[in-house]
Amino acid sequence: MKRKVPGLAETARDARPEIPDGVFLVRVDGARFHWHARKPFYVLRLSVIEPLAVAGQPIVGRLYCTQKAMWKLGWFLRDFLYDPEFLAHEEVDEKALPGLRGVVKISHTVINGISLVNLDGFAPASQWEELSTAPVSSASRSNHAEAS
């Protein structure tokens, strides 16, 4: 038997719109290490501070801890002003990460129908004003390629 249930379709949609690709000033809300035999990684939970239109929206992404990807984890930690003493001792304290602020550039990838967030780049929070007004470089590169 089929029954009409008004409003049911609304519950199937995401309550929050997906955050667009771009550059955001964020705060780290949490980080958790996940062991995987070939690709251990940290899951980062970030909250958008600016732009105000998406403030409070969460961004969840991964930073891998393989030898080849270690540079990116280091880039994130340095730009978000993680304690240099911990870095010198090659230590990541998950309890020291919440509250750190910085700029993150994100993009999305769809794999098997699932949208995943790529953490493409980082910068110190002090560079937010400069970066928030800069044109998006990937778009300008693709426009330049089309004009050739």
Salt bridges, closest charged atoms under 4 A:
GLU10 OE2 - ARG13 NH1 2.37
GLU18 OE2 - HIS108 NE2 3.72
ASP21 OD1 - HIS108 ND1 2.55
ASP29 OD1 - ARG27 NE 3.07
